[in-house]
Amino acid sequence: MYAIVSIAGQQFKVAKDQQIFVHRLQGDEGASIEFDSVLLAENEGKFKLGTDLKGAKVSAKIVSHLKGDKVIVFKKKRRKGYKKKNGHRQQFTKIEITGITL
Protein backbone atom coordinates (compact mmCIF):
# COMPACT_ATOMS: atom_id res chain seq x y z
CA MET A 1 0.00 0.00 0.00
CA TYR A 2 1.27 3.42 -0.91
CA ALA A 3 -0.08 6.94 -1.30
CA ILE A 4 0.88 10.15 -3.03
CA VAL A 5 0.55 13.03 -0.59
CA SER A 6 1.23 16.75 -0.76
CA ILE A 7 3.55 17.90 2.04
CA ALA A 8 4.68 21.55 2.24
CA GLY A 9 3.92 22.20 -1.42
CA GLN A 10 5.68 19.11 -2.74
CA GLN A 11 4.29 15.70 -3.70
CA PHE A 12 5.78 12.52 -2.25
CA LYS A 13 5.09 8.83 -2.83
CA VAL A 14 5.01 7.33 0.67
CA ALA A 15 4.58 3.90 2.22
CA LYS A 16 4.39 2.73 5.83
CA ASP A 17 7.70 2.83 7.79
CA GLN A 18 9.38 4.94 5.07
CA GLN A 19 11.60 7.87 6.08
CA ILE A 20 11.69 10.98 3.89
CA PHE A 21 13.19 14.47 3.99
CA VAL A 22 10.74 17.38 3.56
CA HIS A 23 11.08 21.13 3.88
CA ARG A 24 11.20 22.31 7.50
CA LEU A 25 7.94 21.61 9.39
CA GLN A 26 6.73 23.08 12.66
CA GLY A 27 6.88 20.72 15.64
CA ASP A 28 9.26 19.11 18.06
CA GLU A 29 11.20 15.91 17.48
CA GLY A 30 9.05 12.90 18.31
CA ALA A 31 5.79 14.76 17.66
CA SER A 32 3.07 13.17 15.53
CA ILE A 33 1.63 14.97 12.52
CA GLU A 34 -1.09 14.16 9.98
CA PHE A 35 -1.41 15.11 6.33
CA ASP A 36 -4.90 15.11 4.87
CA SER A 37 -4.05 16.19 1.31
CA VAL A 38 -3.84 12.67 -0.13
CA LEU A 39 -3.90 12.76 -3.94
CA LEU A 40 -3.80 9.04 -4.79
CA ALA A 41 -3.82 5.79 -2.85
CA GLU A 42 -3.11 2.20 -3.90
CA ASN A 43 -4.26 -0.81 -1.89
CA GLU A 44 -3.84 -4.37 -3.21
CA GLY A 45 -3.80 -3.24 -6.85
CA LYS A 46 -6.85 -0.97 -6.57
CA PHE A 47 -6.36 2.76 -7.00
CA LYS A 48 -8.39 5.51 -5.37
CA LEU A 49 -8.26 9.18 -6.23
CA GLY A 50 -10.35 12.32 -6.13
CA THR A 51 -13.59 12.12 -4.16
CA ASP A 52 -12.91 8.49 -3.18
CA LEU A 53 -10.25 9.80 -0.79
CA LYS A 54 -12.47 11.95 1.46
CA GLY A 55 -11.17 11.48 5.00
CA ALA A 56 -7.93 9.79 3.90
CA LYS A 57 -4.93 10.70 6.04
CA VAL A 58 -1.24 9.95 6.26
CA SER A 59 0.23 9.85 9.77
CA ALA A 60 3.89 10.61 10.41
CA LYS A 61 6.35 11.17 13.23
CA ILE A 62 9.07 13.83 13.21
CA VAL A 63 12.43 12.09 13.56
CA SER A 64 14.77 15.10 13.44
CA HIS A 65 15.41 18.59 12.09
CA LEU A 66 18.60 19.11 10.10
CA LYS A 67 20.30 21.17 7.42
CA GLY A 68 21.05 20.07 3.88
CA ASP A 69 24.33 20.35 2.00
CA LYS A 70 25.74 23.82 1.36
CA VAL A 71 24.95 25.35 -2.02
CA ILE A 72 27.40 27.97 -3.28
CA VAL A 73 25.97 30.86 -5.31
CA PHE A 74 28.69 32.68 -7.25
CA LYS A 75 27.94 35.71 -9.44
CA LYS A 76 30.50 37.32 -11.71
CA LYS A 77 30.50 39.88 -14.49
CA ARG A 78 33.48 39.49 -16.76
CA ARG A 79 35.94 42.33 -17.25
CA LYS A 80 34.22 44.47 -14.57
CA GLY A 81 35.82 43.14 -11.40
CA TYR A 82 32.40 42.22 -10.01
CA LYS A 83 32.29 39.04 -7.91
CA LYS A 84 29.76 37.97 -5.26
CA LYS A 85 29.91 34.70 -3.36
CA ASN A 86 27.03 33.54 -1.21
CA GLY A 87 26.14 30.26 0.46
CA HIS A 88 22.89 28.64 1.48
CA ARG A 89 21.91 25.60 3.57
CA GLN A 90 18.29 24.45 3.29
CA GLN A 91 16.46 23.42 6.49
CA PHE A 92 14.91 19.94 6.32
CA THR A 93 12.78 17.75 8.55
CA LYS A 94 13.19 13.99 8.53
CA ILE A 95 9.83 12.26 9.02
CA GLU A 96 8.83 8.61 9.32
CA ILE A 97 5.47 7.52 7.91
CA THR A 98 3.59 5.60 10.63
CA GLY A 99 0.37 4.82 8.81
CA ILE A 100 -1.98 5.44 5.90
CA THR A 101 -5.71 5.43 6.60
CA LEU A 102 -8.31 5.43 3.86
N, C-alpha and C positions, 0 to 999 in steps of 0.2 A: 504494500500500500504506500502510495506517495501522493503528494499534493504540490501544486504550484501556488505560492502565497506571495503577496506583496508586503514587503517589510521595508519601511523607511524609503519608499519611492523606488525600490528595486524588486524584481521578481526572482524568487528562488524556488528550485525544485527540492523539496525536503521529504525525508522519511524519518521514521521513529529512530531514536538514538543517534542521529546524525549531528555533527557539530559543524557550524558554519560561522563565518565572519561577516558581520553586517556593520553598517555605519553606526556610530555611537548612539546608544539608546539610554534613556533615563532609567535609573534603578540601581540598586546595590547588587554586589556579587551574591549569588545564591537566591536571588528573588525570582519568583515565577511571573511570566508574562504570557498574554494570549493575543493572537492575531486573528481577527475575524474576516480579513479580506482574502478569502480563499478563492482562487480563480478557477482551478481545476482539481479534481480528485480522482484517483484510480484505486479501485478495490477489486481484487480478483478478476482483472480483465475488463471490468465495467467502468466506464468513464462517466463522471458527473460534472456538469458545468452550468453556469448561469443561475437560473432560479431554483435548480435542484439543490443548490448549496446553501440555501437559507439556513442560518444557524450553525453552519460548519465553522470549526475553530481549530487552530493549531496552537498547542501549548508548548512553552519553552522555558528553560531555566538559564539565567545569566551565569556563565562560567567565569568570565573575567573581562576586564577592560584593558585595552592595550593600544600601542601605537604601531602603525605600519612602517614600512621601510621609508627612508628619506628619499624624496624626489628633489633633484636639483633643477632649478629654473635659471637659465643663463641667457641674458639678452645682450646683444652686441650689434653695433652699427659700424660697418667697416669704414676705415679711413677717417673716423671722427673721434676716436679715443673714448667712445661711449661703451662702458661695460657695466652690467648689473648682475650680481649673483644673489640668488635667493633660494632658500630651502623650505621644504614643507613635509610634515609627517602627519598623515591622516589618522584620526582617532577611530578605533574599531571596538566592537563588542563581540566576544565569542559567546555564542549561545548553543545550547544543546536542546534538540527537539525531544520533548517528553511524550507527546501524544498527538494524534490527529483524530478529531471527532467529527463525524458527519451527522 
